[in-house]
Amino acid sequence: MPDLMVVLGDESLAVDVAEAAQMAGFTIRGFLISGNEPLSVLIRAFDLPIEPLSEWLQRPQRSRVAAVVAASEGRERQRLVQYVQSRAPEMARVIHPTAQVSASAELSTGSIVLAGAVVHTGVHLGKHCVVGSLASIDHDCRLQGFIDVESGAHLAGGCTVGRFVHIGIGASVGPQLTIGEDACIEAGAAVITNVPGGAKFAGVPAVDTRT
């Protein structure tokens, strides 16, 4: 297993990802920051180097190293992945040891599955998806790339989810539904109909709140 650099797009997610990676057996070499993020939580939690991403990318790498991008928003995660891959072509999958992932599930490059999450039979996770703690994705769901399924959210079986979708904390999505690219499901929403691309659904039952 290669050493791991955690790329920060979001401090709180980076802390969760780093803890999951350590528990999964990775050796974390350090953290890479792309801006002026506040780092008080990270500094308290880990005694590891923190350095600018731009400087790290310019320095020759003398040993095998992988990266994982901890950014809560899908398009920001895509931007950082494209930046990092120029020097760290190996993007790690991080699965917390308390997560339950079916042997028949397919988790693509850069997938992050946090503590207590459940990924059921026949699920496909596209590249660089994040499945938050205690979230569940039921059988045969197909998730494309750069999707965020936040803590406690639940997708029933057979759903199809487009790229860059955000599913908020505690939201639920009924069976066999399609959520279009760039849609946002707000926290606590109960989705019982298909969601068009770019829509913003909230409420119980959830409706499109765009004006």
C-alpha positions in Angstrom: 0.0 0.0 0.0 1.5 3.4 -1.0 2.0 6.3 1.3 -0.8 8.8 1.1 -1.1 12.6 0.7 -4.5 14.1 1.7 -5.4 17.1 -0.5 -7.6 19.6 1.4 -10.6 21.2 -0.2 -12.5 21.0 3.1 -10.9 20.7 6.5 -13.6 18.7 8.3 -13.8 16.2 5.5 -10.0 15.9 5.4 -10.0 15.0 9.1 -12.6 12.3 8.5 -10.8 10.9 5.4 -7.4 10.9 7.1 -8.7 9.0 10.1 -10.4 6.5 7.8 -7.2 6.1 5.8 -5.1 5.5 8.9 -7.5 2.9 10.1 -7.5 1.2 6.7 -3.8 0.8 6.9 -2.4 3.8 4.9 0.6 5.7 6.1 -0.3 9.4 5.7 2.8 11.4 4.8 1.0 14.8 5.1 -1.6 17.2 4.0 -1.6 19.5 1.0 -3.5 22.8 1.0 -4.6 24.7 -2.1 -5.7 28.0 -0.4 -5.9 29.7 2.9 -8.0 27.2 4.7 -8.4 27.5 8.5 -6.6 24.4 9.9 -7.2 24.4 13.7 -9.1 21.1 13.7 -6.5 19.4 11.5 -3.6 20.6 13.5 -5.2 19.3 16.8 -6.0 15.9 15.3 -2.8 15.1 13.4 0.9 15.8 14.0 1.8 15.7 10.3 3.3 18.1 7.8 1.0 20.6 6.1 2.3 22.2 2.9 1.0 24.1 -0.1 -0.1 21.9 -2.9 1.7 24.0 -5.5 5.1 23.6 -3.8 4.6 19.8 -3.4 3.8 19.4 -7.1 7.0 21.2 -8.1 9.3 19.0 -5.9 10.6 15.6 -7.3 8.9 12.6 -5.7 11.5 10.0 -4.7 9.1 7.3 -3.6 5.7 5.9 -4.5 2.9 8.1 -3.2 -0.8 8.2 -3.8 -3.3 11.1 -3.2 -6.9 11.4 -2.1 -8.9 14.6 -2.5 -11.0 15.7 0.5 -13.3 18.3 -1.0 -17.0 18.4 -0.2 -18.1 20.0 -3.5 -17.9 17.8 -6.6 -16.6 20.4 -9.0 -13.9 21.6 -6.6 -12.9 18.0 -6.1 -12.7 17.5 -9.9 -10.5 20.6 -10.2 -8.1 19.4 -7.5 -8.0 15.9 -8.9 -7.0 17.3 -12.3 -4.3 19.4 -10.7 -2.9 16.7 -8.5 -2.8 14.0 -11.2 0.0 15.8 -13.0 2.4 14.6 -10.3 0.5 11.9 -8.3 -1.2 9.8 -11.0 -2.2 7.2 -8.4 -5.5 8.3 -6.7 -6.4 6.2 -3.7 -9.7 4.7 -2.6 -10.3 5.2 1.1 -12.8 2.9 2.8 -13.3 3.2 6.6 -13.0 -0.3 8.2 -16.4 0.0 9.8 -18.1 0.6 6.4 -19.9 -2.3 4.9 -19.2 -2.6 1.1 -20.6 -5.6 -0.8 -18.1 -7.7 -2.6 -20.1 -7.2 -5.8 -20.0 -3.4 -5.5 -17.7 -1.4 -7.8 -15.9 1.5 -6.3 -13.9 3.6 -8.8 -10.7 5.5 -8.4 -10.7 8.1 -5.6 -13.9 6.8 -3.9 -14.3 7.7 -0.2 -16.6 5.7 2.0 -16.7 6.9 5.6 -17.5 5.2 9.0 -20.6 3.1 9.2 -21.7 3.6 5.6 -23.3 0.7 3.7 -22.8 0.1 0.0 -25.0 -2.8 -1.1 -24.9 -5.5 -3.8 -24.4 -4.4 -7.4 -23.7 -0.7 -6.7 -21.4 1.2 -9.0 -19.7 4.3 -7.6 -18.1 6.5 -10.2 -14.7 8.3 -9.8 -14.1 10.4 -6.7 -17.5 9.9 -5.1 -17.9 10.6 -1.3 -20.2 8.5 0.8 -20.6 10.0 4.2 -20.8 8.3 7.6 -23.9 6.2 8.2 -25.1 6.8 4.6 -26.5 3.8 2.7 -26.7 3.1 -1.0 -29.0 0.2 -1.8 -28.7 -2.6 -4.4 -27.9 -1.8 -8.1 -27.7 2.0 -7.8 -25.5 3.6 -10.4 -23.6 6.7 -9.3 -21.5 8.6 -11.8 -18.5 10.7 -10.9 -17.9 13.4 -8.3 -21.1 12.8 -6.3 -21.5 13.7 -2.6 -23.8 11.5 -0.5 -23.7 13.1 2.9 -24.0 11.6 6.4 -27.2 9.6 7.0 -28.5 10.0 3.5 -30.2 6.9 2.0 -30.7 5.8 -1.7 -33.1 3.0 -2.3 -32.4 0.3 -4.8 -32.0 0.9 -8.6 -31.4 4.6 -8.6 -29.3 6.4 -11.2 -27.4 9.5 -10.1 -25.6 11.9 -12.5 -22.3 13.6 -12.1 -21.8 16.4 -9.5 -25.0 15.7 -7.6 -25.1 16.6 -3.9 -27.4 14.6 -1.6 -27.6 16.3 1.8 -27.5 15.0 5.3 -30.4 12.7 6.2 -32.0 12.9 2.7 -33.8 9.9 1.3 -34.3 8.9 -2.3 -37.0 6.4 -3.3 -36.4 3.3 -5.5 -35.7 3.3 -9.2 -35.4 7.1 -9.5 -33.1 9.2 -11.6 -31.3 12.3 -10.4 -29.9 14.4 -13.2 -26.4 16.0 -13.3 -25.7 19.0 -11.0 -28.9 18.5 -9.0 -29.0 19.2 -5.3 -31.1 17.3 -2.8 -31.3 19.4 0.4 -30.8 17.9 3.9 -33.7 15.9 5.2 -35.5 15.9 1.8 -37.7 12.9 0.8 -37.4 12.4 -2.9 -40.2 10.3 -4.5 -40.0 11.6 -8.2 -37.2 11.8 -10.7 -35.1 15.0 -10.3 -34.1 17.0 -13.4 -30.5 18.0 -14.0 -29.6 21.2 -12.1 -32.7 21.1 -9.9 -32.8 21.9 -6.2 -35.2 19.6 -4.3 -36.2 20.2 -0.7 -39.0 19.2 1.7 -41.2 16.2 2.4 -42.1 15.2 -0.2 -39.4 17.0 -2.0 -40.2 19.5 -4.7 -38.0 21.7 -6.9 -37.4 25.0 -5.1 -35.8 26.9 -8.0 -37.5 30.2 -8.7 
